[in-house]
Amino acid sequence: MLNTKTTASPTAPLDEKHLAVLATLQVKLASLGVEGHFLPFVSEGPVVTLYRFVPQNATRVSLVERVAPDLAIALGAECVQVKRLPGEMAVGIYVPNKEKKHILFRDSVGHVWDAFNNKKQRIPLLFGIDHMGNFVVEDLPLLPHLLIAGATGSGKSTFLNSILAGLIYCVPPGRLKLVLSDVKQVEFTNFVGAPHLMFPVSTSIHETLEQMEWLIDEVNRRLTVLAKASCQNILQYNALETRSALPYILFVIDELAEILMDKSNEEQEIPDGKGGTKIKLLSRGKLAEHRLGLIAQKARATGVHIIAATQRPSVKVVEGNIKANFPARVSFRLPSEADSRTILNTSGAEQLLSQGDMLFVSPNSPAIRRLHAPLASIEDIRAAVDVACRR
């Protein structure tokens, strides 16, 4: 099942199709008053090809970015994205390939295995492949929480499934436990029976709130354990207490907006200021936001991490508190520039293609990276769960 072949070319020589595209781009840019020249090589990925344009004289990068729709019309392409390339003296022009290739889970899961066993990553997440042909695998504890946004059909749910399938296949259940929330009751059904699950997959907002309450109690318990052992984080504790090592816990929410926007009420005990408690009715959305914030703020040192996904990255869902606690973000294709700025603080997600084309923002890197996520089929997910059960 393991395969580490590359599906992209770091710097491919120019062939006839590349030369034709370059000629069209050069003529169109010149007609728009954009001065510069193209470098004589390209990076051809499975979904898009990167052409490098060097602006000259008084040409601003912002001017090249603004003419992206005109370039798309000239090429007859679905969309063209123009972004500055950090570390390079060029502007990147991403042009969709005529024939797109799928990045299969079976061809990429070997990189997750290598990251866990050889590079000692604790929760290796496979994000996909970049335009240079490099597979990007990030260690979640370094992020430490991940927020995902994407419209219907953009590849968001497939990306979540490939991440979970890779973890279940590569990381033993003694090292990682999963808590899954699927209020739509359709996304995580294939993971039922995996030995990593701490609870059955929650399919209602009430069950998700109970999971959050348990996670808050678990975080507080672990903080007490770490304090008694004079350890600052779970990494120090597990190195010291090898026989009683604490597993990492990953809390995955498939539809965050549906939970946070729920207006129905839930009874909650709160302090009454006199040493006792009183019952107060709170909306489930506000209660979920409060509990999610508590977990995100206190959980990093204890090995509890969150991946939350949403179809609606509006300001009512992705508020300041949520954005502050989720510094790592992934955006698939979104319907508007406003949605892109809400999730990424910049435009670009509205220009993405569908089927796994994404932008990735990491707190460990100043640049926004364009990646293409792998495709995990139902058979791949079931095979990963079956392997984990047989182990």
C-alpha positions in Angstrom: 0.0 0.0 0.0 2.9 2.3 0.6 4.1 4.4 -2.4 6.2 7.6 -2.5 6.2 8.4 -6.2 6.2 12.0 -7.3 3.4 13.3 -9.5 4.9 16.7 -10.4 8.0 18.2 -12.0 10.0 20.7 -10.0 11.4 22.5 -13.1 10.2 21.0 -16.4 11.7 22.1 -19.7 9.5 24.0 -22.1 7.6 22.0 -24.6 5.2 23.1 -27.3 2.2 23.5 -25.0 4.2 25.5 -22.5 5.6 27.7 -25.3 2.1 28.4 -26.6 0.8 29.4 -23.2 3.9 31.6 -22.6 3.4 33.4 -25.9 -0.3 34.1 -25.1 0.6 35.4 -21.7 3.4 37.6 -23.0 1.2 39.2 -25.7 -1.7 39.7 -23.3 0.5 41.3 -20.5 2.2 43.6 -23.0 -1.2 44.8 -24.3 -2.2 45.6 -20.8 1.0 47.6 -20.2 2.6 45.0 -17.9 6.4 45.0 -18.6 8.5 42.0 -17.8 9.7 38.6 -19.1 9.2 34.9 -18.3 11.8 32.5 -17.0 12.6 29.6 -19.4 11.3 26.8 -17.2 8.0 25.9 -15.6 6.8 23.7 -12.6 4.0 21.4 -13.8 1.9 19.9 -11.1 -1.0 17.4 -11.3 -3.6 20.2 -11.4 -1.8 23.5 -12.3 1.4 24.6 -14.0 3.4 27.5 -12.5 4.9 30.1 -14.9 7.4 32.5 -13.4 7.1 36.1 -14.6 9.8 38.7 -13.7 8.3 42.3 -13.6 10.6 45.0 -15.0 10.9 48.8 -14.7 8.1 50.3 -12.7 5.7 47.3 -12.9 4.2 46.5 -9.5 3.3 43.1 -8.4 -0.2 44.3 -7.5 -0.7 45.3 -11.2 0.2 41.7 -12.3 -2.3 40.3 -9.7 -5.1 42.6 -10.9 -4.9 41.3 -14.5 -5.4 37.7 -13.6 -9.0 37.6 -15.0 -7.8 39.0 -18.3 -5.2 36.3 -18.5 -7.8 33.6 -17.8 -9.9 35.0 -20.7 -6.9 35.0 -23.0 -6.1 31.4 -22.2 -9.7 30.2 -22.1 -9.0 28.9 -18.7 -11.4 28.4 -15.7 -9.3 30.8 -13.6 -5.8 32.0 -13.4 -4.1 32.9 -10.0 -1.2 35.4 -9.7 0.8 35.4 -6.5 4.3 36.5 -5.4 6.6 33.6 -4.9 8.4 34.0 -1.5 12.1 33.5 -1.8 12.1 33.9 -5.6 12.6 37.0 -7.8 9.5 36.3 -9.7 5.7 36.4 -9.7 3.9 33.1 -10.0 1.2 32.6 -12.6 -0.8 29.5 -11.9 -2.5 28.1 -15.0 -4.9 25.1 -14.8 -3.8 22.0 -16.8 -5.9 20.8 -19.6 -5.7 17.3 -18.2 -5.7 17.1 -14.4 -4.3 14.2 -12.5 -5.7 12.9 -9.2 -3.3 12.5 -6.3 -4.3 9.1 -4.9 -4.2 8.3 -1.2 -2.3 5.1 -1.9 0.5 7.0 -3.6 0.9 9.5 -0.7 0.3 7.7 2.5 3.9 6.5 2.5 4.9 10.0 3.3 2.8 10.0 6.5 4.4 6.7 7.5 7.9 8.1 6.9 7.0 11.3 8.9 5.8 9.3 11.9 8.4 6.5 12.0 11.6 8.3 10.7 11.0 12.0 11.2 9.4 11.5 14.6 6.4 13.6 13.9 3.7 13.0 16.6 0.5 13.6 14.5 1.6 13.8 10.9 -1.0 15.4 8.7 -0.7 15.0 4.9 -1.9 18.2 3.2 -1.0 17.3 -0.3 1.5 18.1 -3.0 2.9 21.5 -4.1 3.8 22.8 -7.5 7.4 21.6 -7.0 6.3 18.0 -6.6 6.9 18.0 -2.8 4.5 16.2 -0.5 3.7 18.5 2.4 3.4 16.7 5.8 3.0 18.9 8.9 3.1 17.9 12.6 -0.2 19.0 14.1 1.2 19.7 17.7 3.3 22.5 16.1 0.3 24.2 14.5 -1.5 23.3 17.0 -5.1 23.5 15.8 -6.4 23.5 12.2 -9.4 25.4 10.7 -10.7 24.2 7.3 -13.1 26.0 5.0 -14.5 25.1 1.6 -17.7 25.2 -0.4 -19.7 22.1 -1.4 -17.7 20.0 -3.9 -14.4 21.8 -3.3 -12.8 18.7 -1.6 -13.0 19.7 2.1 -14.6 16.4 3.3 -12.3 14.3 1.1 -9.4 16.1 2.6 -10.6 15.3 6.2 -11.1 11.7 5.3 -7.6 11.4 3.8 -6.1 13.0 7.0 -7.9 10.6 9.3 -7.2 7.5 7.1 -3.5 8.3 7.1 -3.4 8.7 10.9 -5.4 5.5 11.5 -3.1 3.6 9.1 0.2 4.9 10.3 -0.2 5.9 14.0 -0.9 3.1 16.6 -4.0 3.6 18.8 -1.9 3.7 21.9 -0.2 6.9 20.6 -3.3 8.7 19.2 -7.0 8.7 20.1 -9.8 10.3 18.0 -13.0 12.1 19.0 -15.2 12.7 16.0 -18.2 15.0 15.6 -20.3 14.4 12.5 -23.6 16.3 12.9 -24.5 15.8 9.2 -24.2 12.0 9.8 -22.6 11.2 6.5 -18.9 12.0 6.6 -17.3 9.7 9.3 -19.4 6.6 8.9 -16.5 4.6 7.4 -14.4 5.1 10.5 -16.8 3.3 12.7 -14.9 0.4 14.4 -11.5 2.0 14.2 -9.5 1.2 17.4 -8.5 4.9 17.7 -12.0 6.1 18.5 -12.5 7.0 22.2 -16.3 7.3 21.7 -18.8 6.4 19.0 -19.0 9.2 16.4 -21.3 11.9 17.7 -24.1 12.6 15.3 -25.9 15.4 17.2 -25.0 18.8 18.6 -26.0 17.6 22.1 -23.5 14.7 21.9 -20.8 17.0 20.5 -21.3 19.3 23.5 -20.9 16.3 25.8 -17.7 15.4 24.1 -16.4 19.0 24.6 -17.3 18.8 28.3 -15.4 15.6 28.6 -12.4 17.1 26.8 -12.3 20.1 29.1 -12.2 17.7 32.1 -9.5 15.6 30.4 -7.4 18.7 29.7 -7.7 19.8 33.4 -6.8 16.3 34.6 -3.7 16.2 32.3 -2.6 19.6 33.5 -2.7 18.3 37.1 -0.7 15.2 36.1 1.9 17.4 34.3 2.2 19.7 37.3 2.8 16.8 39.7 5.5 15.4 37.4 7.1 18.9 37.0 6.7 18.8 33.3 5.7 21.7 31.0 4.1 19.6 28.3 3.1 16.1 27.2 6.4 15.7 25.3 8.4 16.0 28.4 6.0 13.9 30.4 6.0 11.0 27.9 9.8 11.1 27.8 9.9 10.8 31.6 7.0 8.4 32.2 7.4 5.9 29.4 5.2 3.3 31.0 2.3 5.6 31.7 2.7 7.8 28.5 -0.4 9.8 27.6 -1.8 9.4 24.1 -2.5 12.4 22.0 -6.1 13.3 21.4 -7.4 14.7 18.2 -10.9 16.3 18.2 -12.4 16.6 14.7 -15.5 18.6 13.9 -16.9 18.2 10.4 -19.4 21.1 10.4 -18.5 23.9 12.8 -21.0 26.4 11.5 -24.0 24.2 12.1 -22.9 23.8 15.8 -22.0 27.4 16.5 -25.2 28.8 14.8 -27.6 26.5 16.8 -30.0 28.8 18.7 -31.7 26.0 20.7 -31.2 26.2 24.5 -29.3 23.9 26.8 -29.2 23.9 30.6 -25.9 24.8 32.1 -24.7 25.0 35.7 -22.9 28.3 36.5 -21.5 29.7 39.7 -24.0 31.9 41.6 -21.4 34.0 43.4 -22.3 32.5 46.8 -20.3 29.3 46.6 -23.0 27.3 44.9 -24.3 26.9 41.4 -27.5 27.9 39.5 -29.1 26.6 36.3 -29.1 29.0 33.3 -30.3 28.4 29.8 -27.7 29.1 27.1 -27.9 28.6 23.4 -26.1 25.6 22.2 -24.1 27.7 19.8 -22.8 30.0 22.5 -22.1 27.0 24.8 -20.1 25.3 22.0 -18.1 28.4 21.2 -17.2 28.8 24.9 -16.2 25.2 25.4 -14.3 25.1 22.1 -12.4 28.2 23.2 -11.5 26.6 26.6 -10.1 23.5 24.9 -8.2 25.4 22.2 -6.5 27.8 24.8 -5.5 25.2 27.3 -5.0 22.0 25.4 -1.8 22.4 23.5 0.5 21.5 26.4 -1.6 18.4 27.2 -1.6 16.9 23.7 -5.2 17.7 22.8 -5.6 19.2 19.4 -8.6 20.3 17.2 -9.4 20.1 13.5 -12.6 22.0 12.6 -14.2 22.3 9.2 -17.0 24.5 7.9 -18.7 25.3 4.6 -19.6 28.8 5.7 -16.6 30.8 6.9 -18.7 33.9 7.7 -17.7 36.4 10.3 -20.5 35.0 12.5 -18.7 31.6 12.6 -15.0 32.5 12.2 -14.9 35.2 14.8 -11.9 36.7 16.5 -11.7 34.2 19.2 -11.9 31.3 16.8 -9.3 32.8 14.4 -6.9 33.5 17.3 -7.0 29.9 18.5 -6.6 28.4 15.0 -3.5 29.9 13.5 -3.2 27.1 10.9 -5.9 27.4 8.2 -6.8 25.6 5.0 -9.2 27.0 2.4 -10.6 25.2 -0.5 -12.6 27.0 -3.2 -15.0 29.6 -1.8 -17.7 31.6 -3.5 -16.5 35.1 -2.8 -13.4 37.2 -2.0 -15.0 38.2 1.3 -15.1 34.6 2.5 -11.4 34.2 1.5 -10.4 37.2 3.5 -12.4 35.9 6.5 -10.5 32.6 6.6 -7.1 33.5 5.2 -6.9 37.3 5.7 -6.2 37.6 2.0 -7.9 37.0 -1.3 -7.2 33.9 -3.5 -9.6 31.2 -2.4 -12.3 32.4 -4.8 -9.8 31.7 -7.7 -9.1 28.1 -6.7 -10.2 25.0 -8.7 -12.4 22.3 -7.2 -11.5 18.7 -6.2 -8.8 19.3 -3.7 -7.2 22.6 -4.8 -6.3 24.5 -1.6 -4.4 27.4 0.1 -2.6 26.6 3.3 -1.6 29.1 6.0 0.8 27.8 8.6 2.1 29.7 11.7 5.5 28.1 10.9 5.8 29.6 7.4 5.2 33.3 6.3 4.0 32.3 2.9 0.6 31.0 1.8 1.1 27.7 -0.1 -1.0 26.3 -2.9 -1.4 22.6 -2.5 -3.5 19.8 -4.0 -5.0 17.3 -1.6 -4.9 13.5 -2.1 -8.1 11.6 -2.8 -9.0 8.8 -0.3 -11.7 6.5 -1.7 -14.1 4.5 0.5 -12.0 1.4 -0.2 -8.8 3.2 1.0 -10.5 4.3 4.3 -11.9 0.8 4.9 -8.5 -0.7 4.2 -6.8 1.6 6.6 -9.4 0.8 9.4 -9.0 -2.9 8.6 -5.2 -2.8 8.9 -5.5 -0.9 12.2 -7.9 -3.4 13.6 -5.8 -6.4 12.6 -2.7 -4.9 14.3 
